[in-house]
Amino acid sequence: MTEYVSTTTGLYPLPDWAKDELSSLKGHQKHDLISGDEGEEITTAYEEAREEVIDVQQEAGLDRVVEGQLRWDDMLAHPLAVHDAVETRGIVRYYDNNNFYREPVVTDELDFSGDVASELEATADLTADGSLQAVLPGPYSLAELATDEHYGDDADFLAAIAEFLAGEVEAFPAHETLYLLEPSLVEDAPGDGEDERASEAIDRVAQATDADVVVQPYWGALSEKVYAHLLDADIDAVGFDFVANQEDNLYNVQEYGTTDDVSLGLADGQNTLVEEPEAIRDRVDWVYDQLPVSEFETVYLTTNTETFYLPYNKYEAKLEALADAAALADAEVTTT
């Protein structure tokens, strides 16, 4: 019997009050962004904002609760941007949109940081057993967002990023699910040889946890070879962005199969239009109708991308829609 799990890919928008307060406390220049050594006032503001977004998820009824990554000024580049072995330099466009991050330049050996683990520790104290979900950039995407001035070889750099992320995961508190966000697998797809190394890097991070590991690419579909190599990694679920590309994602599953669990990006993380729970549920049925499988063990219902693009009230409404859609799907399974 399929279990339907409502969740998100994290990276939430700041509550409106926190956005105003932190803008005043931090300033607006590049050097004002989070560096890992922020003072008490800024730390307190982020802690209060974290508590709020956790409450919002719990009140909405989400099955998995994330920390929200509200401190991640540099989006997916954050774990490197706050690392002691990394210099942040010029402002770089974040993929093909109107957001920007500081270029993280790795200048020394990447050792343990613990920044994300400390965020999750605080989150674990506020969540029920079995509901905590960790979120990290996947190793390939993090390597692509960064610049290497230490390792000197692309393969060695990717392996070092994977080892760094694995070390961070090992320090996480108990968590039910780990989402690895891998938009670069779509946006800057690895070539021959590199596609296999990307899969091996993901596998290394996945080995660092006993939780269920979901790899979520987005902004399109994976190329056939990249997808086939990804299936070689020891992961529990592959995510599909059915908002940006339905046809090619369906083709990959029809041609190559998929994991026993699946993550369906069915709510648009960048569009303010709020989907009805019944519409999301209908999209699940539509996906099933196209695939050569009778059922999955677990279906994660999620946004296709991060949600920090959205106004705060729209983000809240999206969470409620996902939770309600999963409840509808579970109710149908129970009564069947």
N, C-alpha and C positions, 0 to 999 in steps of 0.2 A: 504494500500500500504506500502510495506516494505521500511524503510529508512536504507541505508547503511552508516555506520560511520567508517571512518578510524582513528585508534588511536594506541597507544602502551602501554606497561606495565611500561614504565619509566625506571629509573636507567640506564642512558645512559653512554657510554664511554666518557671520557674527550677528548676535542679537543687535537690534538698532541702538539700544542704550550703550552696549559695549563698544560698538563701532565709534560712537561719538566720544565716549570716555577715553578709549585707547588712542583715538586720533589726537586728542588733547595731550595725553601723557607721552606718546611716542614721537609725535611730529610726523612729517610727511616726506622726509628725504631718505635716500637709500641707506644711509648709515643709521637711520632710526628703526630699521626692521629688526626682527627678532634675531638675536645672536646666541642665545642660550644663557646669558648672564644678566637678564633683565632684573630690575629692582623690585622691591616689595609691592609698590602700588600697581605696577603692570602685572606682576604675578597674581595678585589678588583679583584684579579685574578678569584675567583669563580663567582663574579658578571658579569665579562666580558664573561666568559665561558657560564654562563646561558643565557646571551643575544644571544650568538652565536647559542646555540642549539635551542632556541626559534625561531630564524630566520630560521634555517634549517627546522624546522617543518612547519613553515608558507610558506616557499618557496616550500616545497614539496607538499603542499596542504592538509595536515592532517586536519581532521575535529575537532579533539580534540588536544589541546596542553598541554603538561606536563612541569613541572619545570625541570625535568631531573635528579634530585637527585644526582648531581655531587659531593656534599659534603659527600655523604653517604659512607665513607670509610668502614663502617661495614655492608654494604648492608642493608638487611631488619632489622637488629638489631639497626640501627642508632637512631631511636627515643628514645630508652632506653640508648644507649651508651653516649648520650650527656646530660642525665638527672642528676640533682643534687642528687637524691636519689639512684643513681646507681654507683657502682664501676666497672670499666673494668679491667679484670684480664688476664688470659692466652689467647693465640691464639687458636682458635677452627676452625676446617674445616667447611666451609659453604656448608652444604649438601654433596652430593657425587661428588664434583668437586675440582679443584685445587685452589680455593679461600679460604681465611681465614678471620675471624673477631675476634674482642676482645670479650670475654665472658662478657655479661652484667649481673652483680649480683645485684639484687634489695635488698637494705639494709634498706630502710625506705619507708614511705608512698609515693605512686606515685601521686604527685599533678600536676598541670598544668605546662607545659613547654613552649609551643608557638614556638618552634624551627621550625617546619614544616610550621606553619602558617606564619611566617615571610618570609620564602622562597616563599610561594604562593602569599603573598602580592606583592612581587617584580615581580613575574610572571604575576599577574593580570594586572599590570600597562603596560605590554608589549603585551597583547593579546586582541583580539577583543571580544566583548560581546558574550557570549554563547559558547566560544571555550575552556575555561579553564577546565582541568581535574586534579583532585587531585589524588595522589597515596599514599597509606599507606600499611604497612604490615597488614594482617588480625590479629585479636587478638589471634587466636590459634597459628599461626606460630610465632608471636612475643613471646608468652609465652614459646613455645617450644625451641626457640633460647636462652632464658634467664635462669638464675638460681634465685630461690627465697630463700632469707635468712631473709624475714620479715613476710610474710603472713602465712607461715607454713602449708598451705593446697593447693593442686593443684586446687581445685574448686575455692577457694577464690582468688588464684593468677590469674587465668584466668579471673575471674570477675573484679579484680582490673585492669588488663591490658585493658579490654574492656572499663571500666570507664575512664581510662586514655586516650585512643584513642578517645573516644566519646568527652571528654573535648577538645582535640586538634581540632577535626573536627568542633566543635561549634565556634571556633575562626577563621576558614578559611574564606577568602573572598568568594564572590559568585562564585560558580563553577557549571558547567553543569553536570559533572559526577565524581563519586568517585570510583576508582578501589581499592579493597582490595585484596592484593596478598596473597594467602594461599597455598604455596607449601607443607607445613607440613601436610596438610590434606591428601596428597598423600604419602609423604615420611615418615611420622611418624604418621600414621592414628590413630585417637582417638578410644579407645575401647568402650565397652558398658557403657552407662551413660555419658561418656566424649563426645561422639559424639553429644548428645543432648545439652550438655553444650556449646560445640563449636558453635553450631547453635545459641544458645541464646546469646552468646557473640558477634557474627557477627550481630545479630539483634539489639543489644544495640548500636553498632557503627553506623549501618545504620539509626537508629532513630535520630541521631544527625544532619542529613542533609536533606535538601529538594531536593538535587540532585539525579539523577539516580545512584543507587549503583550496581556495578558489582563485583562479587566475582570470582577471577581468580585463581583456582588451576593449577598446572602444574607439569611437569615431570611424567605424567602418567594420570590415571583415578582414580576417587574416588571409594571406595568400595560402595556396594549397600546401606548399612545402613547409611554411612556418607552422601552419596548423598541425600537419602530420607530425612534425618534430615535437610540438608542444604536447601532444598526446603521449609521447614517450616519457615525459616527466611524471614523477610519482605524486600526482595531485589528485584531489577528489572531484573537482569540478572545473569546467571551462565556462567562462562567461561569454555571452553573445549580445552585441549591441543591435537589437532589432529595431531601434529607433532610426539609426543612421543607415543601416543596410540589412534588408531582409533576405534578398535573393542569394547573395554570396554566402551569408552565414548558414542559410538552409542548405545550400549546395555542399558546404564543407561537412555538415553532419550527415547528409544523405550519402556522400561519397566515401567518407572516412570513419563515420561513426563518432561517438563521443564518450565522455566519462559517464559513470553510473549516476552521478549527480550533475545538475546543470544550473547555471545562473542566467536568468533571463532579464536583460536590460529592457524593460518594457515601458518605463516611465521616463520622460525626457528630463534629464537633469539640467538642461539649459533653457528650456522653454517655460514661460510663465503659465501657459495653459495647463490647468490641473485635470488630470485624467480621472474619470469616474471609476470607482472600484470594479463595477461590472464590466467596464470596457477593458480594464487590465485583465480581468478573469477571462473574458472572451478571447483576448490575445493569446493567453496560455493555451486555450483549446485550439486556436488556429495553428500555433506552433506544433502542437501534438499531431494535428491532422496532416502536417507536411512531413513528418519524420518517420523513419522506419523503426520506431521503438514503441512498445506498448505502454511503458511507463518508466519514469525515473525513480530512484530511491528518494532523492531530495530535490526539490525545485526551489531555488532561491529567487524571489521576486524582488527586483531592485530597480533603481534608476540606472540609466545606461552610463552616465558619467558622474563626476563629482557634482555637488549641488551648490557650491559657493557662488555660482553665477546668479542664483535666484534671489529675489527679494525674500526677506525673512518669513513673511506670512505665506508666501507661495511654497517655500521649502517645507513649512509646517504642514500645509495641506497635502503636499506630495507624500509625506510620511504616513499620514492618515489614510490616504488612498491605497498605498501599498499594503498597510496592515489590514485594511478591510478586504482587499482583494484576496490576500492569503487566507483570511478567515472564511471567505466565501468558498474558496477552493477546498479548504479542509472540511467544511460542512458538507459539501457535495460528495467528497470521498467517504465521509462517515455514514452518509445516508444511502450510498450506493450498495 
